[in-house]
Amino acid sequence: MHRIQELDGRYVAQTYRRQPLCLVEGKGMFVRDIEGKKYLDFVGGIAVCALGHCHPAIIKAISTQAKKLMHVSNLYYIQPQAELAGLLAQVAPQGIDKFFFCNSGAEAVEGSFKLAVKHTKRQRIIAMEGSFHGRTASTVGATWHASYREPYAALIPKVFDFVPFNDLAAVEKATTDQTAAVIVEPVQGEGGINVASDDFLPGLRKLCDERGILLICDEIQTGMGRTGRWFACQNWGVTPDIVTMAKALGGGFPIGCFGAKGDVMASFSPGDHASTFGGNPLACEASKAVIKTMLRLKLPKRVARIGKYFKKRLLELKDKHDCVLDVRGLGLMLGMELSSKQIADAAVAKARERGLLINCTADKVLRFVPPLIVERKHVDRLIKELDQILTEVGKC
Ligand SMILES: Cc1ncc(COP(=O)(O)O)c(C=O)c1O
């Protein structure tokens, strides 16, 4: 462990606040650190490892493809890419039937902005307070956290208008004849697990339709079954014009994508957008395995069920512990807001000592985004441990 910390400190850019932990292997819901200690994982690479760690279907897909053809340029047709797009069309919100593949979430959002501007021939984008859309120049511009944006102001296009999340009247007021798109996370992840109110997404859909504005749902964290539907916007019966994905899409293999309605994606002509690695055969085979396995296990439905149980159990802890201010979320994207950052940080550290990985976002919100294969027995163990942890940290 010391050697890794030393190497990291000496040679790796120090952009991450790392916990004193080096994970080296995983299986299903569990990971093991370099010293051999086992952890129950409720972070799942932050909503990435949807099928758990090292799922056999993903291993098989990657190793089989690696022996056949690892990379090929988008100059040529790519069989796994075309097949993956076909699968996505089956599960995406109705009408989203054209897909562009890239390598990360930020790239997917960035591409969605380019498409919106090209399609509408307008310049500006409305984003939400509390949003997170990535760290590239334009996506960080649409990200609410000022400390992420301000040092790079010179690089960020001045086209973003922020409005309070869940405030339809504010969105309406902010629109102009130059608004190309409104981007929204149906459940804000990094912002602290904030769920869109009942009428917000349907209201946005109506407003965008009336004003010729595109609605972009950023489903990088909420997508692929996480909220109990394939895409979170489906909980509100809303189809966006563009939807972004990444994280769970490859189950741990890096891949990003944005899907759009056919007539919107048709605004891109050959040469308008590209990526050397985007839609690479290995990544697409991994993603095909993820989607096929999710379909086979009917995972989104299962997530809805176990997510309800998990939330009920978290609410029991809220009733019991004064330091718990709120419990919120949808499916297996749940948050527990604590009374201070100090208490939240202490809870994460104590959980780790007990062999339990949990994450904290927005300073004091414990975020639970476990693999979607999580079972009741795992939830019960988490709740039991968390009960004791909250008793201990609640006093600090
Ligand atoms: C909603 C949302 N959008 C965009 C991103 C950026 O994705 P990436 O880190 O893959 O660039 C994230 C990452 O956390 C996210 O949660």
The ligand as a MOL file (V3000), in Angstrom:
LIG
                    3D

  0  0  0     0  0            999 V3000
M  V30 BEGIN CTAB
M  V30 COUNTS 16 16 0 0 0
M  V30 BEGIN ATOM
M  V30 1 C -24.9490 13.3190 -14.6170 0
M  V30 2 C -23.5120 13.2490 -15.0460 0
M  V30 3 N -23.1470 13.7940 -16.2070 0
M  V30 4 C -21.8720 13.7660 -16.6450 0
M  V30 5 C -20.8810 13.1380 -15.9030 0
M  V30 6 C -19.4720 13.1020 -16.4100 0
M  V30 7 O -19.1040 11.7980 -16.7470 0
M  V30 8 P -17.5560 11.4130 -16.9330 0
M  V30 9 O -16.9160 11.5010 -15.5990 0
M  V30 10 O -17.6020 10.0030 -17.4780 0
M  V30 11 O -16.9870 12.3740 -17.9110 0
M  V30 12 C -21.2230 12.5600 -14.6820 0
M  V30 13 C -20.1800 11.9470 -13.8330 0
M  V30 14 O -20.3200 11.7870 -12.6440 0
M  V30 15 C -22.5600 12.6170 -14.2330 0
M  V30 16 O -22.9370 12.0860 -13.0650 0
M  V30 END ATOM
M  V30 BEGIN BOND
M  V30 1 1 1 2
M  V30 2 1 2 3
M  V30 3 2 2 15
M  V30 4 2 3 4
M  V30 5 1 4 5
M  V30 6 1 5 6
M  V30 7 2 5 12
M  V30 8 1 6 7
M  V30 9 1 7 8
M  V30 10 2 8 9
M  V30 11 1 8 10
M  V30 12 1 8 11
M  V30 13 1 12 13
M  V30 14 1 12 15
M  V30 15 2 13 14
M  V30 16 1 15 16
M  V30 END BOND
M  V30 END CTAB
M  END
